[in-house]
Amino acid sequence: MTSSPLPGRDATAARSVLVLGSTGSIGTQALDVAWRNPELFRVAGIAAGGSDPATLAAQAIAHEVDAIAVIKPTAVEDVQLALYTEAQRRGYPTGGYRLPRIFAGADAVGELIDAVPVDVVLNGMPGSAGLDPTLRALRTGATLALANKESLIAGGPLVTEAAGPDQLVPVDSEHSALAQALRGGRAEEVARLVLTASGGPFRGRSRAELVEVTVDQALNHPTWEMGPVVTINSATMVNKSLELIEAQLLFGVPCERIDVVVHPQSVVHSMVTFTDGSTLAQASPPDMRLPIALAMNWPHRVPEAAPACRWDSATSWTFEPLDDEAFPAVTVARHAARVGGCLPAVFNAANEELVAAFLAGNTGFTSIVDTVSQVVEQADEWHGRPRDIDDVLAAEQWARSRAAELIRQGRD
């Protein structure tokens, strides 16, 4: 990543953007960034699952998008009706609003990417379902603002080898922080990357104290408002584990040189230590609009994207080591990252299965990572490098099936 403008592009023109996962937390904040900065961004298309047609329609009309993708094919009529309703609510005369083109079905997002050329694709889709859209977006040559870490983790070399220079830009606050701090030195001057973690709702608890954790307790994050899967991942430290694998893939730094440290204030988002002993940190109050705006406008900053730190009152930041006994997920992820191949995909898919089981009341909190670890340990056949997306999908299917078997065994 460098500070050069996009090749062949007028740096003063507004960037056209596709927002995938537009009704989710990242997507809604990305649209807010675009709305506040019309001179910088034009939203050309949006995509979502289709479970919230009213919100999708409101987004489409507010941003006058060219096209919409809905994964749920039966949602098309609901979206069309919501579009007419929203247009009437905004005072458009009958027939006075040009309806956007609608793609629907399992390949709707890919069709949207191929049909609507843009400067930036922001992938805020949930889970490893974002892998195909990630690869499709990279093939178009657009900048990929990646919030869907699972697609990079599952796809691994398929994604990194498909990406051109400066084409893959992270949205996660931690990796955005690393990308910013890495501007302070050359690649050969980097000694270590330091990922910060809030510690989640159970910071300081022992392994024994986590056994009886409930779903409601695990969903009560002290800092961030996120979807249920990401919130549970934060509570188990799986989110930080995925970020460790992601950092290795994004920045080419082996996992042995990537540290995880607990920072409950969530103001320092990550740090880079250089070979001369200097450490550069990126600090800002918790607000995802800052890394989202930077990724959409990379490498240029968006003025007033989010509030800055205040220095006119006393404050303190603390850092403490991660308790690997209570939170073993990072240790499991380090093994997956070292082995590589399809093992990170196995790790992620097994975790998605376990989180779903926990949310449904079918497994315990500490069993999430314990069972993921068992699946990873049994995944010898998936150590090889994936040849294509089918290999990744096969590894994920095996991991989900094996995880489901272990869940059933644990309940018997």
Phi and psi in degrees as a GROMACS rama.xvg file:
@    title "Ramachandran Plot"
@    xaxis  label "Phi"
@    yaxis  label "Psi"
@TYPE xy
-129.125  -178.421  THR-2
-98.7399  19.4835  SER-3
-78.6261  148.366  SER-4
-70.2914  165.62  PRO-5
-62.7107  136.473  LEU-6
-58.4483  133.789  PRO-7
68.7613  18.2966  GLY-8
-118.286  138.964  ARG-9
-71.816  113.031  ASP-10
-64.9592  -16.197  ALA-11
-92.6777  -10.6834  THR-12
-84.1337  151.995  ALA-13
-66.3675  138.878  ALA-14
-83.5946  134.158  ARG-15
-82.2104  141.084  SER-16
-136.151  138.917  VAL-17
-103.476  134.164  LEU-18
-113.488  109.049  VAL-19
-95.2694  128.69  LEU-20
83.2983  42.2577  GLY-21
-68.313  -24.3219  SER-22
-92.2042  -2.52616  THR-23
-84.1127  -178.79  GLY-24
-60.6111  -49.3931  SER-25
-65.8795  -43.6318  ILE-26
-62.2527  -44.9607  GLY-27
-65.266  -35.899  THR-28
-72.4471  -33.9593  GLN-29
-64.0015  -41.2661  ALA-30
-66.1294  -34.404  LEU-31
-63.9638  -41.9359  ASP-32
-60.5719  -45.0546  VAL-33
-64.2645  -40.3834  ALA-34
-63.4976  -38.4777  TRP-35
-77.3593  -14.4881  ARG-36
-133.189  63.0226  ASN-37
-64.7754  -21.8546  PRO-38
-74.2951  -16.1834  GLU-39
-104.084  -32.3639  LEU-40
-135.475  141.891  PHE-41
-126.974  121.782  ARG-42
-81.5903  112.948  VAL-43
-91.165  -25.6252  ALA-44
-161.544  155.627  GLY-45
-135.696  156.103  ILE-46
-142.163  144.998  ALA-47
-158.152  171.585  ALA-48
-65.8424  -36.1503  GLY-49
109.849  3.66494  GLY-50
-78.7543  -12.1133  SER-51
-129.708  70.9237  ASP-52
-62.6311  -30.8812  PRO-53
-64.9012  -45.6642  ALA-54
-65.4515  -41.2583  THR-55
-61.2813  -43.2279  LEU-56
-65.3315  -42.7708  ALA-57
-61.3176  -41.1145  ALA-58
-63.2836  -45.0243  GLN-59
-61.5353  -42.8938  ALA-60
-76.1145  -38.7536  ILE-61
-60.8959  -37.9584  ALA-62
-100.683  1.77156  HIS-63
49.4757  53.2869  GLU-64
-73.4536  157.172  VAL-65
-81.4874  -31.3643  ASP-66
-153.702  155.92  ALA-67
-129.561  142.651  ILE-68
-118.752  131.528  ALA-69
-125.4  126.053  VAL-70
-72.0433  -34.7424  ILE-71
-79.6749  108.333  LYS-72
-62.6643  -30.7479  PRO-73
-75.1728  -4.42081  THR-74
-87.1043  -5.20126  ALA-75
-58.8939  -48.9255  VAL-76
-63.0782  -38.8153  GLU-77
-62.917  -40.6694  ASP-78
-67.5403  -42.6936  VAL-79
-61.289  -44.9881  GLN-80
-62.9075  -41.2938  LEU-81
-64.4175  -35.1754  ALA-82
-64.07  -46.9582  LEU-83
-61.6658  -43.144  TYR-84
-62.5798  -43.8716  THR-85
-67.1446  -38.388  GLU-86
-63.2133  -42.1457  ALA-87
-65.279  -39.803  GLN-88
-61.7766  -33.2627  ARG-89
-86.3481  -0.662796  ARG-90
90.3218  12.0576  GLY-91
-70.5103  136.492  TYR-92
-69.2417  158.296  PRO-93
-55.3931  124.855  THR-94
79.6955  1.44874  GLY-95
-88.3721  0.886525  GLY-96
-123.379  127.683  TYR-97
-79.3382  114.117  ARG-98
-69.5251  139.504  LEU-99
-70.601  156.263  PRO-100
-67.852  140.724  ARG-101
-118.642  124.566  ILE-102
-102.076  141.165  PHE-103
-140.579  148.972  ALA-104
113.446  -178.444  GLY-105
-60.0905  -31.5352  ALA-106
-103.158  15.6841  ASP-107
-60.7651  -40.8641  ALA-108
-65.5404  -43.4609  VAL-109
-62.0504  -40.2858  GLY-110
-63.3306  -39.6523  GLU-111
-61.1653  -46.761  LEU-112
-60.2323  -43.0119  ILE-113
-72.4292  -31.7915  ASP-114
-87.3426  -23.3658  ALA-115
-120.029  92.7253  VAL-116
-65.8473  134.002  PRO-117
-141.512  170.05  VAL-118
-80.9378  -35.7651  ASP-119
-136.041  133.624  VAL-120
-112.975  118.455  VAL-121
-97.5327  114.457  LEU-122
-97.482  99.4858  ASN-123
-110.966  23.3446  GLY-124
-69.6592  153.998  MET-125
-86.2353  144.373  PRO-126
70.2183  -173.227  GLY-127
-73.3859  -5.03793  SER-128
-63.2158  -13.9502  ALA-129
-80.7223  -3.36389  GLY-130
-64.9226  -50.4737  LEU-131
-60.4461  -46.1733  ASP-132
-59.0817  -35.3087  PRO-133
-61.6827  -47.9687  THR-134
-67.1789  -38.3484  LEU-135
-64.2524  -41.4476  ARG-136
-64.7796  -42.6203  ALA-137
-62.7995  -36.1227  LEU-138
-65.6314  -25.1801  ARG-139
-75.8595  -16.8578  THR-140
89.6803  -3.30181  GLY-141
-69.6778  154.595  ALA-142
-66.3375  131.791  THR-143
-103.203  109.083  LEU-144
-86.3746  105.893  ALA-145
-101.496  108.915  LEU-146
-100.645  -17.1072  ALA-147
-85.5523  79.8069  ASN-148
-61.7855  -28.928  LYS-149
-61.4287  -32.6961  GLU-150
-67.8338  -37.4238  SER-151
-70.0768  -41.4486  LEU-152
-66.2739  -44.8646  ILE-153
-70.761  -43.5114  ALA-154
-78.5391  -28.1974  GLY-155
49.6799  -119.008  GLY-156
-63.8588  -24.3404  PRO-157
-60.8353  -37.2719  LEU-158
-80.5704  -48.5613  VAL-159
-64.2834  -34.9934  THR-160
-77.7849  -23.1068  GLU-161
-79.4146  -20.527  ALA-162
-85.1198  133.081  ALA-163
-83.1387  176.292  GLY-164
-57.5786  130.993  PRO-165
64.4373  10.9964  ASP-166
-83.9787  -28.8676  GLN-167
-103.244  112.186  LEU-168
-121.379  125.434  VAL-169
-76.5613  146.67  PRO-170
-103.367  -31.1083  VAL-171
-48.032  137.128  ASP-172
-59.9052  -36.0036  SER-173
-67.8979  -43.8841  GLU-174
-77.3949  -29.9568  HIS-175
-62.4798  -41.7014  SER-176
-61.4478  -43.246  ALA-177
-63.9768  -43.3303  LEU-178
-60.2824  -38.0612  ALA-179
-70.111  -44.752  GLN-180
-67.4098  -32.0043  ALA-181
-66.6017  -15.9421  LEU-182
-64.7962  -15.9856  ARG-183
-83.0129  2.11958  GLY-184
-166.747  170.171  GLY-185
-81.7533  160.297  ARG-186
-56.7339  -39.8079  ALA-187
-72.7484  -9.17153  GLU-188
-94.0429  -1.81954  GLU-189
-82.7921  123.422  VAL-190
-93.6932  -51.0098  ALA-191
-148.494  151.21  ARG-192
-102.683  142.861  LEU-193
-126.024  110.406  VAL-194
-88.7258  130.884  LEU-195
-97.8337  145.047  THR-196
-127.975  140.75  ALA-197
-67.5009  -24.2519  SER-198
93.8462  -11.3137  GLY-199
64.9179  -166.961  GLY-200
-75.4548  -9.95666  PRO-201
-118.608  22.7496  PHE-202
-57.4209  130.941  ARG-203
91.5718  -9.77796  GLY-204
-81.8353  148.395  ARG-205
-82.399  168.187  SER-206
-56.0026  -44.3819  ARG-207
-62.6483  -33.8747  ALA-208
-75.0347  -13.2863  GLU-209
-92.3586  -10.7258  LEU-210
-61.153  -39.286  VAL-211
-98.171  16.1982  GLU-212
-60.8727  136.267  VAL-213
-95.5182  166.98  THR-214
-61.1014  -45.986  VAL-215
-59.8185  -40.809  ASP-216
-64.5722  -41.5051  GLN-217
-69.9078  -25.8012  ALA-218
-85.2891  -0.854383  LEU-219
-96.0609  75.8174  ASN-220
-75.8339  138.571  HIS-221
-76.7001  -16.139  PRO-222
-123.548  -51.4794  THR-223
-105.561  148.488  TRP-224
-103.795  112.018  GLU-225
-136.059  174.024  MET-226
-68.321  165.972  GLY-227
-62.0215  -39.3809  PRO-228
-65.8887  -47.8455  VAL-229
-65.159  -36.0252  VAL-230
-66.4717  -42.4441  THR-231
-65.1452  -41.289  ILE-232
-60.2485  -35.0825  ASN-233
-68.115  -39.5579  SER-234
-65.7902  -35.0157  ALA-235
-88.6129  -8.73921  THR-236
73.3487  9.60144  MET-237
-65.6113  -35.9216  VAL-238
-56.8806  -44.1821  ASN-239
-68.2484  -31.7039  LYS-240
-64.9397  -44.1268  SER-241
-63.235  -37.4938  LEU-242
-66.184  -32.7382  GLU-243
-63.6034  -46.5021  LEU-244
-62.8384  -41.8303  ILE-245
-61.7982  -41.9618  GLU-246
-63.2566  -40.7941  ALA-247
-60.5353  -42.379  GLN-248
-72.4618  -39.8134  LEU-249
-70.077  -41.934  LEU-250
-112.297  -1.19842  PHE-251
67.9068  24.2739  GLY-252
-103.647  123.348  VAL-253
-61.8369  152.294  PRO-254
-63.1459  -22.6096  CYS-255
-64.4741  -18.8719  GLU-256
-109.695  22.3289  ARG-257
-120.747  119.207  ILE-258
-101.697  155.033  ASP-259
-121.845  125.993  VAL-260
-130.566  142.965  VAL-261
-86.5311  126.652  VAL-262
-135.358  89.725  HIS-263
-63.6392  -21.8969  PRO-264
-74.7052  -18.2609  GLN-265
55.1047  38.5682  SER-266
-104.252  -41.7834  VAL-267
-85.4393  115.118  VAL-268
-89.511  -21.2315  HIS-269
175.222  169.722  SER-270
-141.971  157.712  MET-271
-126.291  126.285  VAL-272
-100.714  130.431  THR-273
-100.888  167.666  PHE-274
-65.3056  -20.5777  THR-275
-86.618  1.9178  ASP-276
97.8512  -3.67637  GLY-277
-82.4225  140.719  SER-278
-121.143  125.611  THR-279
-105.379  130.747  LEU-280
-120.507  147.718  ALA-281
-106.186  124.745  GLN-282
-127.197  137.898  ALA-283
-168.161  153.072  SER-284
-58.3227  150.503  PRO-285
-60.3074  110.897  PRO-286
-162.384  109.718  ASP-287
-68.649  -12.5911  MET-288
-65.0025  -26.7089  ARG-289
-66.951  -56.6071  LEU-290
-65.4322  -30.6395  PRO-291
-64.3179  -47.7091  ILE-292
-62.3567  -42.4713  ALA-293
-64.7561  -40.9351  LEU-294
-65.4695  -40.7026  ALA-295
-68.9969  -28.0115  MET-296
-111.188  10.6839  ASN-297
-51.3884  136.732  TRP-298
-95.561  15.7172  PRO-299
-95.5881  144.426  HIS-300
-82.0152  153.755  ARG-301
-103.466  115.501  VAL-302
-56.0109  135.936  PRO-303
55.499  37.1654  GLU-304
-63.4838  -33.9285  ALA-305
-158.135  161.674  ALA-306
-62.5868  148.832  PRO-307
-95.3568  167.476  ALA-308
-63.3003  145.462  CYS-309
-103.158  141.348  ARG-310
-120.157  14.0864  TRP-311
-99.0487  10.5643  ASP-312
-142.746  154.179  SER-313
-64.8797  139.112  ALA-314
-151.897  163.741  THR-315
-145.62  146.324  SER-316
-118.319  136.002  TRP-317
-122.294  152.486  THR-318
-136.553  139.52  PHE-319
-146.786  154.384  GLU-320
-69.3745  154.938  PRO-321
-77.4048  136.807  LEU-322
-84.2199  98.4757  ASP-323
-70.4074  -20.9931  ASP-324
-74.2094  -44.3501  GLU-325
-74.6681  -32.6443  ALA-326
-127.93  79.9258  PHE-327
-80.8296  1.00233  PRO-328
-59.6127  -39.3429  ALA-329
-64.388  -37.6307  VAL-330
-62.6904  -42.771  THR-331
-63.9747  -41.3496  VAL-332
-66.3522  -36.3884  ALA-333
-59.7543  -41.6065  ARG-334
-62.5374  -46.4233  HIS-335
-60.9287  -40.1643  ALA-336
-67.6208  -39.9601  ALA-337
-64.681  -43.7603  ARG-338
-70.4512  -42.542  VAL-339
72.7509  -141.789  GLY-340
59.7583  -134.868  GLY-341
-92.7611  3.19086  CYS-342
-64.7132  -39.2964  LEU-343
-59.6179  -35.5642  PRO-344
-65.3444  -39.2716  ALA-345
-62.0994  -46.6485  VAL-346
-56.2111  -49.4924  PHE-347
-67.76  -44.6352  ASN-348
-66.1304  -41.9421  ALA-349
-61.4314  -40.6887  ALA-350
-64.3289  -41.4005  ASN-351
-58.713  -39.9769  GLU-352
-64.8642  -43.0877  GLU-353
-68.7115  -39.5022  LEU-354
-63.7424  -42.2531  VAL-355
-60.176  -40.2787  ALA-356
-66.4113  -39.7454  ALA-357
-65.3684  -45.4287  PHE-358
-62.232  -29.3394  LEU-359
-86.9463  -0.826202  ALA-360
80.3486  20.0807  GLY-361
-101.876  -0.311929  ASN-362
-155.791  163.7  THR-363
-89.0804  168.052  GLY-364
-62.9972  -50.8103  PHE-365
-70.6073  -20.176  THR-366
-70.0535  -19.2935  SER-367
-57.553  -61.1755  ILE-368
-72.6109  -35.0845  VAL-369
-57.5536  -44.1123  ASP-370
-73.7551  -39.21  THR-371
-57.6692  -42.3526  VAL-372
-60.6639  -41.6049  SER-373
-61.3553  -43.8058  GLN-374
-61.5759  -45.3486  VAL-375
-62.2669  -41.6072  VAL-376
-63.5819  -28.7913  GLU-377
-94.4372  7.92214  GLN-378
-100.058  38.3226  ALA-379
-56.165  -35.076  ASP-380
-70.348  -9.39272  GLU-381
-109.235  22.2346  TRP-382
-78.7214  -16.8167  HIS-383
-75.7928  158.17  GLY-384
-67.8229  133.963  ARG-385
-67.7119  136.42  PRO-386
-84.0016  -31.9181  ARG-387
-159.391  -177.975  ASP-388
-65.6168  -26.9667  ILE-389
-64.3709  -36.8165  ASP-390
-62.2449  -42.3005  ASP-391
-63.2232  -45.6167  VAL-392
-63.5317  -36.5218  LEU-393
-66.5751  -41.796  ALA-394
-63.0875  -41.8462  ALA-395
-64.2086  -42.1757  GLU-396
-63.3444  -42.3151  GLN-397
-60.7654  -44.888  TRP-398
-63.0382  -42.2303  ALA-399
-65.0028  -42.5553  ARG-400
-64.9894  -44.2967  SER-401
-66.425  -39.9525  ARG-402
-62.1436  -43.2068  ALA-403
-61.9596  -39.125  ALA-404
-61.858  -44.9321  GLU-405
-66.5181  -35.286  LEU-406
-63.2283  -45.3841  ILE-407
-61.6509  -43.2922  ARG-408
-60.8413  -37.8249  GLN-409
-68.2832  -23.9365  GLY-410
-90.2505  -19.2891  ARG-411
